[in-house]
Amino acid sequence: MFPYIFFIALVALCMGILNSLRHFAAPALSPIILNICMILAVLLLVDFFPEPITALAVGVMIGGVLQLAMQWPFLAKFGLKLKPDFNFRHPGLKKIGILMLPAVFGASVYQINIFISTILASLLPSGSVSYLYYADRIVELPLGVFAIAIGTATLPSFSEQVAKGDFHELKGTINFSLRLILFVTIPATVALIVLRVPIISVLFQRGAFDIQSALLTAQALLCYALGLWAFSVIRVIVSAFYSLQDSKTPMKAGIVAFIVNVICSIILMHPLKHSGLALATSIATTVNVIMLTVVLKRRIGVFLDQAFYKSVFNIFVSSFAMCVVIILIGTLLPWSDEWPFNERLLYLMICVFAGMAAFFITACLTKCSEMTMIIDVVKRRITG
């Protein structure tokens, strides 16, 4: 699979170009192509190789080629043609290198912390690494679908506003982006905490993954969920620094967060086992967000206004209503790990849809600005 790095590196370059031109569809759909290729390779190519797992590796390679091919027509549409250029004295190359080196570490702090947690988890009772891995997969869903998407979409706007020197507009865009992320991550956090056991049970409880494994994984999910807002918010904050062409500050904050993670992990891993490692990651990311927010405020001024705090308050009220509805369902129909899969799935779906309905209804009643915006967009799409 090593040659895949060549293709995905070019895919990332094309994504960056298209995003800067405000085209997000092709870059966003690109990972889907990879997943489809991997699935089809497993289904169709297994019989062609003496070692079945090789089919999956071939699927990854094909996916890399198709991901790159998918970007090409859209680049051509904008009149762009990529060709090799080995002019290492180009001034842009040096500028990118200076910005990139600290950005690499700053952008990878979360993954480094997860890696450290995995190493330390190997010192704990058997299964701890798996519990953390599965819990992290659940938390990555709202991160990948919403937080990364919003962080990617906002960077071109941030950069354009900084280039124009319009810091008032920049602060407004940061404010709006954070509100939009919290509109998703706060209710997601509440849902993951309240429904952590049913979620893990429905998704993973089968075969060797028994009830006890589900409960232990749910403990890790609880601790990761506490930091979901920070995992999400940091995407926007870091993008704001990158638009200011400052990649050193996120790197320095990342180093502090890394140290905090290691210290908290060592302190918490013995009393709380694997859950302590997950909690340490959440704490470290929260520290990272606080530091970057303070520095950004010094750089551009206050960017969290009264409207922001009012919006967050309405989101908390709506999330509380959702929580009450889910707990009420659990009181009337207590969850059982012994239920067959179909009943567990039905219970989870009832809780999710009832909770979502409670959240959206309350958001409408409290006139939450993000909810109003979504309704307006839907109306325009229907009538337009």
N, C-alpha and C positions, 0 to 999 in steps of 0.2 A: 504493500500500500504506500510505500515511501514516495513514489512519483506523484501521489495525490497532493502532496505539499505544493508542488509546482503549479498545479491547476488551481488549487484553492487560493494560492497567493495572488494569481492573476484575477480570480473571481473577486477577491477582496478589493483589489485595485479598481476593477470595473464598478463594484458596488459604491466605492467612495466617489467615483466620478459621477455616477448616476444620481447618488444622493445629493451631491453638490448642485446638480441641475434640477433638484426637486422631483426626481422620478424615483419612487420607492417601491413600485409594484414588483418589478423584475427582481431586485435584490431580496425583497421579502419572500418571494416564491421560490427562490433558488434552493434553500435547504429542503424544500418539499421534494424537489427533483432527486436529491441525494437519497432521501428516505425511500422514495418509490423504487429507485434503482436497487437499493439494498434488499428491499422486500422481494422484488421480482427475481433478483439473483438467487436468493435463498429458495424460492419456489421453483425456478426453472432450470438453474444451472448446477444444482447439487450433484446430479448423476454424471456430470462430465468430468469430475475431478476425483482422484483417489482419496483425497482428504476433503470432506464436505465443507469445512470452514473456509477453504480457498475460494469457494463460490461467493461468499460474502465479501472477501477482499476484492474480488473482481468487480462485484457490484459497486464497491466504493470507488474504484478506479473509473468505471463507466460514469458514475454519478459526477465525479469531478470534471470529466470532459464535457458532459451535458450541461453542467452548471455554468461553465465558461461559455459554451455555445449559446446558452440562453441569454446571456448579457450582450452578446455581439450585435444582434439586430437593433437593439435599443441605442447602443452607442452610435451605430451607423445613422440612425434616425436623427441624432443630434449633430451629425456631420463629423464624428470623431473616428479616427483610425489609429489603432495602436500598432506600433512597429518597434523592433529592437533599437535601442540607442545606448551606446556604450561610452557616452561622453560623461566621464566621472567628474569633470570640472564644472558641470552645470551648477550655477549658484543655488538652484532650488534643491539639489540633492543634499548639499551641506545643511541647508535650513531644515529639511525634513529629518535628517539624521540627528540634529541637535534636539529637535522637538520629540523625536520618536523614542530615543533611548530611555529617558525618564518616564515617558508615557507607557512604555511596555510594562514596567514594574507597577506603575500606578493603576493601570487597567487590569492587572492580573492579581491584585492583592486578595480578592475574594477567593480565587482559585488556589492561590498559595495557602491561604488559611484552611481551605478544605483539605488540601494535601497534607498539611501539618496535622490536622485532626485525624486523618486516615492513619498516619504513622503512629500517633499516640493511641488510637483506637486498637491498633494491633497488639498493644500491651495489655488490653482489657480482656474480659471474658470472650470466648468464641462467639462470633456473630456480630460483634460491635461494629465492625467495618461495614457490614451489610446493612445494619440498621441505619447508620448514618447515610449510606449511599442512597437507599430507597427514600428516606425522608428528604434528602436534598433534591432528588428527582421531582418530588411533588412541589417543592418550593420553586424550582426552576420553571415550572409551567407558567405561573403569572409573570415571572420575571422575563421569560423569553417572549411571551405573547404581547405584553403591554409595556413593561419598563424599558426593555432594550429597544423596542419599536419607537417609543416616544423619545428616548434619548438619541436615537439615530435620526429621527425626523426633525428634531429641534436644532441639531448642530449647524446645519446650513443657515437657519434663521439667525442663530446666535452670531455666527461668523459674519453674516451680511450686516447685522446691526452694529457690531463692533467696528467693521470696516468703515461704516458711515459715521461712526462716533455717536450714534444714537443710543446712549446708555439708558435713557428713560424707557425706550421701547424694549431694550434688552431686559431690563428688570421686569417689565410687564410680561414678557414672553416666559422668563424663568418662573415667575409667579404662577402663570396659567399652567405651565407644564407640570409643576409640582402639585397643583390642585388636581389636575387630571389624573396623575399617577396615584395620588392618595385616594381619589374617588374609587379606584379599583383595588388598591392594596389594603386599605383599612378593612373593608368588608371581607376581602379574601383572607386576611389575617384572622378575623373573628370566626369565619367559617372553618378554616383549617384547625383552629384551636378547639372549637366546639364539636366538630365532626371528625376529628383526627383519627379516632378508632374505626368508625365506619369506612372512611376513605381508604385507609391502609388495608383493612379487611377485604373490601371489595376488589381493590386493585391487585393485591399480592397474596392473599391468604389462600393457598392451594399447594398441594404437594408437600415438600419439606418445610414450606413456610407456614408454620402452624399458628395457633391462637397466641401463644406466648411471644412468638416473633412479631406478630402484628402489634401487640401491646407495647413491646419494647421499641419498635420502630415509631409508634405513635408518640412515645415520650420524646424521641429525637425531633419529630415533626413539630411538636409543641414548642420546643426551644428554638428551632429554626424560624418558625412562624412569628415569634416575638421580634425578630429582626427583619421581617419581610419588608416593612416600610423603609428601613434603612438600605437594604439591598437594592430597592427600587429607586429611591430618591437620589442615591449617589450617582446613578447614571446621568441624571440631568445636571447635577452640580459639577461633575467632572467635565461634562460637555461644555459647560459655561467657561471653565478654566481653559479648555482647549481652544475655544473660540477667541480667548484673550491671548492665545499663543503662549500659555503658561502651563507647561507639563511638569515643571519641577515641584510646584506646590502639591499636586495630587500624589507625586512620588514621595515627598517628605511625610505627608499625612499617612500615606500607605505604610511607610516604614514604622511609624508610631503605632498604627493599627496592628501591624504584624507582631510587634513586641507585646502589645496588650493581649493579643490572641494567645500567644505562647504562654504568657504569665497566667492568664485566666484559665487556660486549658489545664496547666499543671495543677493549679489550685482546685479546680472543680472536677477533674476527671476521677478523683478517688471517691468523694462523697456521692457524686451524681453519675458516675460511670460515663457511658457514651453520651448521655444527655448533657453532661457538663461540657463536653467538647462542642456540641451544637450551640449551647448557650454562650460559650466563649466566642464563637464566630459572630453571633448576633451582637454581643457586647462590643467587640472590636470594630465591627462595621458601623455601629452607632457612634462610637468615638470618632471614627473617620469622618462621618457625615457632619458631626458637630464642629470639628476642627475646620473642615472645608467651608462650612456655612459662615463661620466667624470670619475667616480670611476673605471670603468672597464679599461679605458685607463691608469690610474695610476697603476693598478694591473698588466696588461700584456703588456703595451706599445701601440703604435699606431697600430690600426687594420683597419682603413679606409684609404686606399691608393689612389693613383691617378686613378687607374683603377676603383675604386668604384665611385668616383665623375664623371668620364667620362661616366660610365654606367648610373648613375642617370640622367645626362644631356641628354643622348640619350633617356631615358625613358620619360623625361619631353617633349622633342621635339616630340616624337611619340604620347604622350597623347594630346599635343596641336593640332596635325594634326587630331586626333580623334575628339577633341572638335570642331574644325572648320567644319568638315563634318557634325556633328550632328546639329550644329547651322545653317548650310546652309540648311539642310533638313527642320528644323523648320521655316526658312525664306520662303522657297518655298512652304511649306505646314504647315501653322501655326496650332499648337495644339489647340484642342477644348475639353473642359470638357463635352460638350453636346453630343459628338459622342456616338453611341452605343458601347457596349463592343468589338465586333469584329473589329471595325474600330480603336478603341484605342489600342487593342492588335497588330493589323497589323502595326500601326504607331510605336509602341515601338520596335517591332521586326526589322523593317526596320532600325531604328536608331541604334539599338544595333549591328546588323550585319554589317551595313555600317561603324559604328565607329570602330568595331573590325578589319575590313579589312584595314581601314586607319591606325590604330595603327600598325598592323603587317607589312604592306607594308613599312611604314616609319621606323619601327625598323630594317627591312632588309636593307633598303637603307642606314641607318646610321651605319650599322654593329654593332648593339647592341649585346653585348656578350651573353646575356641571350637568345636572339632570335636565334642566331647562334647555341647555345647549344641545344635548343629545336629542331631545324631543323636537327642537327646531330643525335640526339636520334631517331627522327622519321625515318630518313634514315636507321639507323642501324636496327630498328625494321622491316622495310619493306624488306630490303635486307637479314636480318638474318633469 
